Amino acid sequence: MVDSYGQLCGHEKNNLRDSTILLTDCGDSLGYYLEHFFAHFPEELQIESIIAL
């Protein structure tokens, strides 16, 4: 996950600032990864909230 975070450019990080992330179908491998990625870096990405269904 740290490698993926490191590959985000400043513009991509700014796009996530103060956002609410809605993830659906978190039971598959990609959804599982994304859920854990956003949960691991909420302060760094300045994410308002994460909703995982």
ZITAVEN-V84847 format. One record per residue. N is the residue number from 0. RES is the residue in three letters. SS is DSSP state (h for helix, s for strand, l for the rest). Layout:
n->N res->RES ss->SS
n->N res->RES ss->SS
This chain:
n->0 res->MET ss->l
n->1 res->VAL ss->h
n->2 res->ASP ss->h
n->3 res->SER ss->h
n->4 res->TYR ss->h
n->5 res->GLY ss->h
n->6 res->GLN ss->l
n->7 res->LEU ss->l
n->8 res->CYS ss->l
n->9 res->GLY ss->h
n->10 res->HIS ss->h
n->11 res->GLU ss->h
n->12 res->LYS ss->h
n->13 res->ASN ss->h
n->14 res->ASN ss->h
n->15 res->LEU ss->h
n->16 res->ARG ss->l
n->17 res->ASP ss->l
n->18 res->SER ss->l
n->19 res->THR ss->s
n->20 res->ILE ss->s
n->21 res->LEU ss->s
n->22 res->LEU ss->s
n->23 res->THR ss->l
n->24 res->ASP ss->l
n->25 res->CYS ss->l
n->26 res->GLY ss->l
n->27 res->ASP ss->l
n->28 res->SER ss->h
n->29 res->LEU ss->h
n->30 res->GLY ss->h
n->31 res->TYR ss->h
n->32 res->TYR ss->h
n->33 res->LEU ss->h
n->34 res->GLU ss->h
n->35 res->HIS ss->h
n->36 res->PHE ss->h
n->37 res->PHE ss->h
n->38 res->ALA ss->h
n->39 res->HIS ss->h
n->40 res->PHE ss->l
n->41 res->PRO ss->h
n->42 res->GLU ss->h
n->43 res->GLU ss->h
n->44 res->LEU ss->h
n->45 res->GLN ss->l
n->46 res->ILE ss->l
n->47 res->GLU ss->l
n->48 res->SER ss->s
n->49 res->ILE ss->s
n->50 res->ILE ss->s
n->51 res->ALA ss->s
n->52 res->LEU ss->l
